[in-house]
Amino acid sequence: MAVVVSLMALGHARGEEEDVLPGTGARSQLLGTVQAENFVKQQGSSGVADVASAVGGKVLGYEFGRHPGHMAEFRISASAAAVPGRLWFRTARHYRAAATWDLFWDGRRLAGPASFPTTNSWFVYDWTSISLPEITKGPHTLKIVARHEDANVNFDMIAISAEGMRPPNDLDSLMPPDLHSLGRRFASLTKAVEHLTGRFPKQFDVESKLRSQLAQLQGQIASTPENTDSAELRRLALALELLSHRALVEDNPLLDFPALVFTKRHPLGGQHYAYTEALSWNRDRPRFFKPGAALCTLSPPRPGGKLSVLLDSPDGVVRDPDVHFDGDKILVSHKRNLDEDDYHLYEFDVTSGKSRQLTDDAGFADYEGCYLPDGNIMFSSTRCVQTVDCFPVPTSNLYLADGDGRLVRRVTVNHVHDNFPSVLNDGRVVFTRWEYNDRWVLHVQGLAVMNPDGTATAAYYGNNSFWPISMLHTRAIPGSTKVVCTLSGHHDVDQCGEIGIFDVGRGGEEAAGCVHLWPPRKIEPIRDEFYWRNLSALYQYPYPLSENFFLVSCKPRGKEHFGIYLIDTFGNRELIYEDASISCNSPMPLTQRHRPPAIASGVRYGESEGTVYLADVYRGPGLKGVRRGEVKALRIVEMINRPTGTRHWAGMDGTPPMGLNSSWDAKRVVGTVPVGDDGSALFTVPAEKAIYFQPLDNDGRALQWMRSWVTMQPGEVRACVGCHDKNTVSPRTSLEALVHAPLKPDPAWNATDRPFNFHQDVQPMLDQACARCHDHEDPGRLDLRGDKTDAFSMGYENLRPYVKVAGTRQDPPAIPPRSVGAIASPLIKLLDKGHYDVSLTPEQMNRLVTWIDLGALYYGSYAITDDDAPFGRCVVKQDKPLWDALGDACARCHHPSSPPNLPEQGFGRKRHGRGFQWRTMGSYDTSNAVLINLTHPEQSRLLRAPLSSAAGGLARCSEMIFTDKQDPRYTAALHVIQGWAEDLRRNPREDMPGSQPSAQYQLWWKKRQESLHIERQSREALARQQRQRQATPYRNE
């Protein structure tokens, strides 16, 4: 009877129906199928080939059509003829516009391009069909060709059928098991049974009947011939599923807990891995908010267990459950509706069935809550009121509160995201940290670790790695130093992908510490951020039951929603629960669990500084090749976070630009401190700031860029081993730095608290030392004056190509010393060699060097002045009037293939890519960057280059376009530029007197001050508590 019940439960849970069983299923109604990854040949997409190579020569599924002309060819055999027939593709597409392909059947183009509409997710598949006039029995050739850029879809199956038949979405019915896969599955089950028997000899006493059935099935599989029909293979597969479910789910001691807690909700979606697009004050929230969710339990945690709904939210979202160590409370984040609420933390009492709201500050999203061993709660929150550097969406940092949701204070200071806090077995907190300081957007969402009070923050895994691209939902494995997490990409993700186990004792970068992956594949890095779309199953939210067994949310290939599964390191996967209408996420046992040790707080809330002891700056690979004694000082730099984006997207970049391929973020020089001959230093830094360090040579030039940062808590004292050395290495004790008290940084030469900027800190030096020669009159020289261009200045845009910085697309691994910055820049080398009679004072040279070493920034703040302007700063909103005025004056000579390019194209490209697309020095053309002068419109080179010298022009063009200034094209173009100049005068930018921040900027700034006020009150209250404890003498009672 038990066998029958298990089989019925299993069949019900899998959603199987009788018409997909052998001989009568959907497969028999199709004339032929081919899996998308089984293309005969393909051209135009090396990325797909790279992925295929990385996973052993074969990918599961196929992302096709990123670029026009991408071609793939398939062979598909028809079991019978059909007139007419249909050609089917099972596809998923996230973009809103449809993708179109050309299709060729047996060498003949099918009528009209095939159109593949969006399914609103890369993971929601649907069938799209195209009519075939005739299908003959036998082999056929199908060729598909992408027609346009971004015509990419995920697709995993091609099928042909007679007219009127639609394939099912359940791919299991289309792909019967093969004998080899049955043998592998049986071997996996045997290993798991042996493991459980050895670990739980009393609890896991498999009855003799089940052992007999295992032995009998093993014999049947071993004796089955290769050419066995699919009906017999399906019978063996079903018998194997039944035995596996019985052993690993029904009888598994690791599932012997009262209930399983999880959420039901739709995928949250979003443009990148952190999901902040769906928050209430983001403009895209209606697009990504999908209401309808519940907090549920399943008791017992088996198929057929009793489902209970603890919290139902038909108009909202419930997410991120975390069970208390005592097993009697559940922490969740709940957003009740789209417009009138945001995510707040709630606590559900299991015994009473009642819930209470812990956080309620309006306008801030609190989510991803985590119980801490000391009774506090850590969570992700948008209280920092910031936007991502390259996209106008809110960021989240980590915050701390007491068990009642009070005394909220920030513990991480990241200009982008910190997410998914979780407690390690030693009591520290591990979390996902997006590293975005002077490197590329994609590849550095690794793991960091800190004490629960925010002290001792350090890299944990992947800080200098291409892979894993994103490490999410990390959990400590019980009784182990290993962790398990979700591995995913960066863009267009639903926080799903592979599941990986990592042991930092084996290594902390790339695949060095990875010991297991699901789905199983060869463990090696993959740099393509979308490789996970082609996996045979998508995973998320792993919860470790032991070193070998894990609860996960999983969506096997062909499923529409995530279900709750049990997976193990032996290769088994068993369904626990699924809902045919909605995804099930975040499984966790509703029971007591081990409480890690509580780490005492080292924060002194009444103080404003932290102390750093640098043991030896030369230790580690960061300064490899730098001789001892070369480092004379450390420059201490603070990164300033941006409070707002812009309403104008301007291509991919929807936040205020700081410069041309410069650093993303405004930066303030705190000061410098000396470094001893032994490489040591002892100094103080401001607390609660994002701080990084640059080792300087005798000329004050950075020998290396840290490209990360550290945040010190008030009163924190910490030691740093060396430059990019492992954080697991103990620092040596150096006497030189310890003979004096911690030094306060020597203030920067400007001695102000404002961030560095070009127009205040560099342009005055150019005016004094350079502008007498470098002005608008000499056609062969750079114009280094401060006259304004569309977004910056003449001096900045002309000087920028002669400096070398890390920029916005620098790779994740540590860069070699002396490879970027002032020390590597042609401009500084030119001045060192001697440039005519130019002789800069030490202060002037320091200004120039500092500008380059900070990343060639132009602006020092994010105070946009026009919400609707490109990047919030560009006065030229539409450049077409200028090209209409010029007519064909320039287009006759200037073509896209011969720089300087056609001005219209060059100008548009510059605006689209400003601060984002230009990758390295020399890879972008600035010949068009300074064509427009908005301070003196009549001096614009766009007008003077084609103007005769007799008329006051530069006569730089091969043809004399304007003989005088009365040419109607000249006057019309000048009128347009004068209009832009007048617009800029009426609404001056931040680099001009009288500048006023936009209404949107002021609104966000006010919101940030509100958040800071709440946090300030919390810190003041904590400081009072500490003073009271210190004033109260200890009494031993």
C-alpha positions, -999 to 999 in steps of 0.1 A, spaced: 0 0 0 29 23 8 43 18 -27 10 27 -43 6 58 -23 41 69 -30 36 63 -67 4 83 -68 20 112 -49 50 111 -71 29 112 -103 7 140 -89 37 161 -79 54 156 -113 22 168 -131 23 137 -153 -8 126 -172 -15 92 -188 -13 105 -224 25 111 -221 32 75 -211 49 52 -236 33 47 -269 4 72 -264 23 104 -255 28 137 -272 60 125 -288 41 100 -309 20 129 -323 51 148 -335 68 140 -368 103 149 -355 123 168 -329 158 181 -324 173 197 -294 185 232 -299 221 225 -288 225 198 -315 231 222 -344 252 208 -372 271 240 -377 268 277 -366 285 309 -375 286 344 -360 285 337 -323 318 327 -308 303 332 -273 281 302 -278 310 281 -289 330 292 -259 302 281 -236 299 248 -254 336 242 -249 335 251 -213 308 226 -204 323 197 -223 315 204 -259 277 205 -255 253 231 -240 217 224 -229 196 248 -248 209 275 -271 210 313 -269 207 324 -305 207 357 -324 227 382 -304 240 398 -336 227 400 -372 238 372 -394 242 347 -366 234 314 -384 227 278 -372 219 248 -392 200 217 -380 191 182 -393 157 170 -385 141 138 -397 103 134 -402 87 100 -393 58 106 -417 46 131 -443 22 160 -437 5 185 -460 6 212 -446 29 210 -416 42 232 -389 76 240 -376 79 247 -339 104 265 -317 102 265 -279 116 299 -270 120 324 -241 128 361 -246 131 389 -221 131 420 -244 98 437 -252 103 439 -290 99 407 -310 130 390 -325 129 381 -361 148 354 -380 150 342 -416 142 305 -420 154 282 -447 138 247 -451 158 224 -473 175 254 -488 144 274 -496 135 306 -477 102 304 -459 77 332 -467 83 362 -444 106 363 -414 97 343 -383 88 365 -353 95 354 -317 76 376 -292 87 383 -257 78 359 -229 89 386 -203 116 363 -190 145 343 -202 131 314 -183 94 313 -193 93 292 -225 65 290 -250 60 274 -285 60 296 -316 52 280 -349 56 287 -386 37 270 -414 54 245 -437 37 239 -471 48 203 -470 67 178 -449 80 147 -466 91 116 -448 128 115 -442 157 139 -434 154 177 -437 177 207 -433 167 238 -413 188 269 -413 180 299 -391 196 334 -395 191 364 -371 179 395 -389 190 422 -365 210 432 -334 196 417 -302 174 392 -319 185 367 -293 162 342 -277 168 312 -256 154 281 -272 158 244 -264 137 224 -288 126 223 -325 97 201 -335 78 194 -367 42 183 -368 11 180 -389 -12 211 -389 -34 213 -359 -11 197 -333 6 217 -306 36 202 -286 34 201 -248 56 222 -226 67 191 -206 100 182 -223 102 149 -205 75 136 -227 95 146 -258 128 131 -246 125 95 -234 153 82 -211 182 63 -225 199 33 -210 231 51 -201 213 78 -182 193 51 -163 226 35 -153 241 68 -141 209 76 -121 210 42 -105 246 46 -95 238 80 -80 210 65 -59 232 36 -48 259 61 -36 234 82 -17 219 51 0 253 39 10 261 73 25 229 76 45 234 40 58 269 48 70 259 81 86 226 70 101 229 33 107 200 32 131 177 59 116 182 49 80 176 12 82 164 4 47 140 -25 49 149 -57 31 121 -53 6 135 -20 -7 170 -35 -8 156 -64 -28 138 -40 -52 171 -21 -57 190 -52 -65 163 -64 -89 162 -31 -107 200 -31 -110 198 -65 -127 171 -53 -151 190 -22 -161 222 -42 -166 205 -69 -187 186 -44 -209 199 -43 -245 208 -11 -262 180 -12 -287 152 -15 -261 121 4 -271 111 36 -253 81 20 -235 104 -4 -216 129 24 -208 101 45 -194 89 16 -172 124 12 -158 127 50 -153 95 51 -134 105 22 -112 138 40 -105 120 72 -96 98 54 -72 127 37 -54 147 70 -53 118 89 -38 112 62 -12 149 61 -1 158 98 -3 126 115 7 103 92 26 130 75 47 157 102 47 167 111 84 178 146 72 142 154 63 130 143 98 118 177 109 82 189 116 77 213 87 93 231 58 88 268 54 90 285 20 74 313 0 51 312 -31 57 341 -54 64 351 -89 99 358 -101 108 393 -91 127 401 -123 148 431 -130 177 444 -151 204 430 -128 209 405 -101 198 426 -71 161 431 -80 159 467 -69 139 478 -100 107 466 -83 110 489 -52 83 515 -46 103 546 -55 118 532 -87 102 543 -120 102 507 -134 84 492 -104 51 485 -123 70 466 -149 87 443 -125 62 441 -96 41 409 -98 16 406 -70 4 374 -54 25 357 -28 23 336 4 44 324 33 37 286 36 47 255 55 46 219 44 42 193 71 57 168 69 82 179 42 71 154 16 49 153 -15 14 150 -1 23 168 31 -2 193 46 2 228 31 -5 257 55 -6 293 46 9 315 74 7 348 55 -13 354 24 -6 385 2 -28 385 -29 -18 421 -38 17 420 -25 49 400 -23 63 380 6 100 370 4 132 361 22 120 339 51 146 332 78 138 308 107 151 318 141 177 296 157 151 284 182 127 274 154 98 294 169 99 326 147 101 334 111 116 367 98 101 378 64 100 408 42 65 418 30 53 445 6 15 446 8 9 463 -26 25 482 -54 17 519 -47 10 523 -10 37 502 7 73 491 5 92 461 17 93 460 55 105 433 80 79 412 98 83 385 124 59 356 125 54 337 158 49 300 149 32 292 183 7 319 184 2 323 146 6 361 150 29 385 132 44 418 141 60 445 119 96 453 129 105 481 104 81 507 91 100 538 79 82 551 49 100 552 15 127 526 23 127 490 13 140 466 40 144 430 29 167 399 30 166 398 68 188 375 88 188 365 124 221 370 142 234 350 171 235 380 195 197 387 190 201 415 164 189 414 129 208 422 97 191 431 65 194 447 31 179 481 27 176 511 3 180 535 32 213 545 18 194 564 -9 218 558 -38 216 546 -74 238 521 -92 267 538 -110 257 528 -145 219 525 -142 192 546 -126 180 520 -101 182 521 -63 211 503 -45 209 484 -12 234 482 16 234 462 48 219 475 80 217 463 116 188 465 141 179 450 174 155 422 176 125 446 177 136 464 145 149 494 165 183 512 165 188 509 128 223 517 116 243 510 84 271 485 86 283 485 49 291 515 28 290 504 -8 283 527 -38 264 498 -54 249 467 -38 256 445 -7 230 417 -4 221 383 11 236 384 46 240 350 62 258 338 93 288 315 90 295 288 115 321 309 132 296 337 139 308 361 111 284 373 84 290 364 47 273 385 20 274 393 -17 294 425 -24 294 441 -58 329 455 -64 326 484 -88 355 508 -81 376 514 -112 366 481 -128 340 466 -150 303 461 -142 299 424 -149 322 401 -131 327 411 -95 297 401 -74 317 379 -51 315 372 -14 327 394 15 327 387 52 325 408 84 317 406 120 280 412 128 287 447 140 303 457 106 339 455 118 366 434 101 351 435 66 372 415 42 371 397 8 359 361 11 357 347 -24 360 361 -59 372 396 -53 396 394 -83 377 368 -104 359 367 -137 340 337 -124 317 333 -105 301 364 -119 275 366 -91 275 345 -59 240 348 -43 220 332 -14 251 320 4 247 296 34 272 279 56 272 241 54 267 226 89 299 212 106 321 225 77 341 255 66 324 252 32 296 274 19 269 268 -8 255 295 -30 237 303 -62 259 312 -92 245 335 -118 252 363 -141 247 401 -138 221 413 -163 186 400 -169 187 374 -142 160 361 -118 186 353 -92 190 317 -105 217 296 -122 240 270 -109 245 258 -73 281 257 -61 299 245 -30 331 265 -22 359 258 3 380 290 8 407 268 23 414 256 -12 415 290 -28 396 323 -30 395 332 -67 380 318 -99 374 280 -96 402 273 -71 378 268 -41 349 252 -60 343 216 -51 309 208 -66 284 222 -91 247 216 -99 239 208 -127 271 187 -128 298 199 -152 335 202 -153 346 227 -127 362 256 -146 354 293 -150 331 306 -177 333 343 -185 301 346 -206 276 361 -182 247 344 -198 260 309 -198 236 298 -171 206 303 -193 215 271 -211 217 249 -181 196 217 -179 179 231 -147 180 264 -130 186 266 -93 183 292 -65 181 295 -27 201 265 -16 197 254 21 223 228 33 210 200 55 245 184 56 277 184 35 259 162 9 222 170 10 205 204 2 171 219 -2 168 241 -32 144 260 -54 147 244 -89 131 247 -123 141 217 -144 142 221 -181 106 223 -194 90 235 -162 73 268 -160 79 275 -123 104 268 -95 96 240 -71 112 227 -39 136 199 -44 162 178 -25 195 175 -42 227 157 -32 263 155 -42 258 121 -56 237 133 -85 201 128 -73 173 153 -74 139 147 -57 108 168 -58 94 179 -24 67 203 -35 56 224 -65 26 245 -75 16 245 -111 6 281 -110 34 299 -92 70 294 -81 81 281 -47 112 297 -32 135 299 -2 130 265 15 142 262 51 134 237 79 110 250 105 129 236 134 157 244 158 192 249 144 227 254 156 234 289 169 269 301 160 289 319 186 280 356 192 310 379 184 312 408 209 309 442 192 340 464 189 322 495 178 325 526 199 295 546 188 307 579 203 338 581 181 343 592 145 375 574 134 390 540 130 427 530 132 446 510 106 478 492 111 495 483 78 521 457 85 541 456 53 529 473 21 553 453 0 539 420 11 516 403 -14 514 404 -52 500 439 -54 534 455 -55 553 428 -72 585 442 -87 584 474 -66 616 476 -46 616 482 -8 620 518 -1 601 530 -32 568 535 -13 570 568 6 534 574 16 498 563 13 471 584 -3 438 579 15 408 584 -7 371 584 1 345 574 -25 313 595 -25 281 578 -34 255 591 -58 220 599 -45 202 599 -79 200 588 -114 184 607 -143 151 603 -161 169 604 -195 184 570 -202 210 582 -228 217 547 -239 227 523 -212 240 550 -189 213 567 -169 233 583 -141 253 615 -140 287 611 -158 318 620 -138 340 622 -169 351 606 -201 358 569 -193 368 581 -159 360 566 -125 323 562 -119 323 579 -85 332 613 -70 363 610 -48 377 630 -19 414 630 -9 414 625 29 451 630 30 484 611 30 504 593 57 541 583 56 552 547 51 582 535 70 612 519 54 600 485 65 567 491 47 546 497 78 522 525 87 498 533 116 471 559 110 435 569 115 408 572 89 372 585 90 347 560 102 316 550 82 331 559 49 342 540 18 380 543 20 408 530 -2 445 535 -3 471 542 -30 509 536 -23 528 567 -36 564 570 -48 588 598 -40 570 620 -66 536 614 -51 524 592 -79 504 560 -73 523 529 -78 492 507 -76 454 512 -75 435 493 -48 402 492 -69 383 481 -38 376 498 -5 372 493 33 348 508 58 359 513 93 334 514 121 338 540 149 366 530 172 375 500 151 412 489 151 423 466 123 455 453 108 462 450 71 487 424 59 499 440 27 490 449 -8 465 424 -22 478 397 2 455 369 14 433 380 43 439 346 59 476 355 65 485 369 99 503 403 98 538 405 110 546 428 139 566 458 127 583 480 153 588 510 131 551 519 129 543 510 164 568 534 181 544 563 177 507 569 181 484 565 151 490 594 127 463 616 114 464 619 76 481 651 63 453 669 45 452 673 8 466 705 -6 431 719 -10 424 712 27 386 710 21 360 683 26 348 686 -9 355 659 -35 382 665 -62 370 680 -95 387 692 -126 372 726 -130 383 738 -95 414 718 -90 431 714 -124 417 741 -147 432 770 -127 466 754 -132 460 750 -169 449 786 -171 482 797 -154 507 774 -171 492 762 -204 464 784 -218 487 812 -231 498 788 -259 470 762 -259 440 783 -269 416 785 -299 439 804 -322 465 778 -331 448 751 -352 476 726 -345 475 728 -307 450 716 -281 427 741 -267 432 738 -229 409 766 -218 380 761 -195 354 769 -222 324 746 -218 315 718 -241 282 699 -241 290 681 -208 326 691 -198 352 716 -209 376 722 -237 406 717 -215 393 684 -200 382 668 -232 414 677 -250 436 665 -222 418 633 -214 433 611 -243 468 618 -228 462 602 -194 458 565 -186 434 553 -160 417 521 -151 383 534 -164 349 517 -162 357 484 -180 389 473 -163 391 435 -158 386 421 -123 421 406 -116 446 428 -98 465 450 -123 503 452 -124 520 481 -106 527 512 -126 502 501 -153 477 529 -149 476 564 -133 499 594 -135 530 572 -135 519 555 -168 503 585 -185 519 601 -216 510 636 -203 532 632 -172 560 616 -192 559 646 -215 562 670 -187 590 650 -170 609 651 -203 604 688 -206 578 707 -226 591 740 -240 594 765 -211 566 749 -190 577 745 -154 550 735 -130 553 742 -93 552 712 -70 516 721 -61 506 723 -97 521 690 -105 504 675 -74 471 687 -87 477 671 -121 490 638 -107 461 636 -82 435 642 -109 449 613 -130 454 589 -100 418 595 -89 406 583 -123 405 615 -145 373 628 -130 357 660 -142 329 665 -118 331 663 -80 294 657 -72 263 643 -87 243 676 -86 224 672 -119 207 704 -131 182 690 -156 163 659 -149 154 653 -185 187 661 -201 211 634 -213 230 623 -181 212 652 -163 239 676 -175 241 678 -213 225 710 -226 222 695 -262 191 674 -260 185 672 -297 215 677 -321 195 672 -353 189 710 -357 227 715 -361 231 690 -388 200 703 -406 216 738 -405 249 725 -420 232 705 -447 258 686 -467 286 709 -457 305 682 -438 290 649 -451 307 652 -485 341 644 -470 336 629 -436 325 593 -436 321 568 -408 350 547 -420 375 576 -420 380 595 -388 374 623 -380 339 609 -386 308 625 -399 301 650 -371 265 638 -366 276 602 -361 306 611 -340 287 634 -318 259 609 -313 284 582 -305 301 603 -279 269 611 -262 258 575 -261 291 562 -248 302 590 -225 318 575 -194 306 540 -203 317 525 -236 352 538 -242 373 511 -228 410 521 -227 431 550 -237 434 552 -274 403 532 -282 381 562 -286 383 591 -310 381 627 -295 383 644 -328 347 653 -326 346 658 -288 354 695 -288 337 707 -320 312 727 -300 322 756 -278 293 768 -256 312 796 -239 322 812 -271 300 797 -298 317 816 -326 350 798 -317 335 763 -322 359 743 -343 329 729 -362 325 764 -377 361 775 -378 378 744 -393 359 748 -427 361 786 -426 387 804 -446 416 820 -428 408 853 -444 375 853 -426 390 844 -393 388 806 -396 413 778 -392 411 765 -428 417 730 -416 394 713 -440 406 699 -474 379 719 -491 370 755 -483 334 751 -472 327 786 -458 344 815 -476 330 840 -452 307 842 -422 278 852 -443 274 817 -457 238 808 -447 249 774 -435 275 790 -412 250 815 -398 223 789 -393 247 765 -375 261 794 -353 225 803 -344 218 768 -332 250 767 -311 242 801 -297 208 788 -286 224 760 -267 248 784 -251 219 805 -240 202 775 -225 233 767 -206 236 803 -193 200 802 -181 205 768 -163 242 766 -155 258 733 -147 277 723 -115 310 736 -131 295 771 -135 286 799 -111 250 800 -100 243 763 -105 212 749 -88 205 712 -84 174 699 -102 141 692 -84 147 655 -86 181 657 -71 169 679 -43 141 654 -36 165 625 -34 189 645 -13 161 653 12 153 616 13 189 607 21 189 633 49 158 617 64 175 583 64 207 598 79 186 614 106 171 580 116 205 564 117 220 593 136 194 589 163 202 552 166 239 558 169 234 585 195 212 561 215 238 534 213 265 558 224 245 567 254 240 531 263 278 525 260 285 555 283 260 543 308 275 508 309 310 523 313 298 545 342 281 516 360 307 497 381 306 459 377 291 441 406 295 404 411 262 392 425 
